Amino acid sequence: MTQRKKVGILGGAFDPIHLGHLQLAKVCQQALNLDEVRFIPSKSPVLKNASIATAEQRAAMVALAIAHEPSFVLDQREIARETPSYALLTLQSLQKDFPQADFYWLMGEDALGDFKKWYQWQEILKLCQIVVVSRAGFDASPLSGVPVIRVPMENINVASREIRQAIHAHWQEIPKSVQGYILTHNLYIKS
C-alpha cells in the first residue's frame, strides 16, 4: 500500500508575498511532515479588497520567493479559473488532481476569525484539515464546529496590507528576489 501524500495549501492574495508567508509554510511543513506546500494566489480575493498587483504579477512574485524551496509549489489554478477564488472549488480541483493526497489548509490566526464566512465552509472541513498558526496581535478563540490543528510559530508582526501602505518601512520583510520585481514593476511605491 502506498503512503498518502501530505499536501499543505497556502492560499491568499500574496499582494505582496513576504517572509511571514514563507515562515508559516516552513513551520507547518516541518510540524506536520508535509511532502509539499502549494502556494495558491487568488485571482480576486472574495473577502478582501481588490489587489494592487495583477494576478499574474502576484504569481510571479510567489514564483520568485519560493524558487529555492523544492517542496514549495506555485499553483495557479485559481488564477486560471473563471469563477471567484473559493477555497472549496480549489480543494475539489486538488482532489481530482491528487486523489491519493491528504490536504492541510494553512492559515494565520487572523484568517480563522473569518472562516465561517467562507463559501460553504462546512464542506471545506470534509476535504481538508485546517491548520492555524499564531499571528501577532491575534488570539483566535476556537470556532464552534471548526476543528483545527494548531502549530506554534514565532510571531511575525507583518501583513501584506501594512507592506503596501509603507513599503520602505517593511522592505526587509520582503524576499530579496521579490524586492527586485517590485522595483522593476514600480509596485506599491507611492510618489
Buried (B, 14 or more C-beta within 10 A) or exposed (E): EEEEBBBBBBBBBBBBBBBBBBBBBBBBBEBBEBBBBBBBBBBEBEEBEEBBBBBEBBBBBBBBBBEEBEBBBBBBBBBEBEEEBBBBBBBEBBEEEBEEBBBBBBBBBBBBEEBEEBBEBEEBBEBBBBBBBBBBEBEBEEBEEBEBBBBEBEBBEBBBEBBBEEBEEBEEBBBEBBBEBBEEBEBBEEE
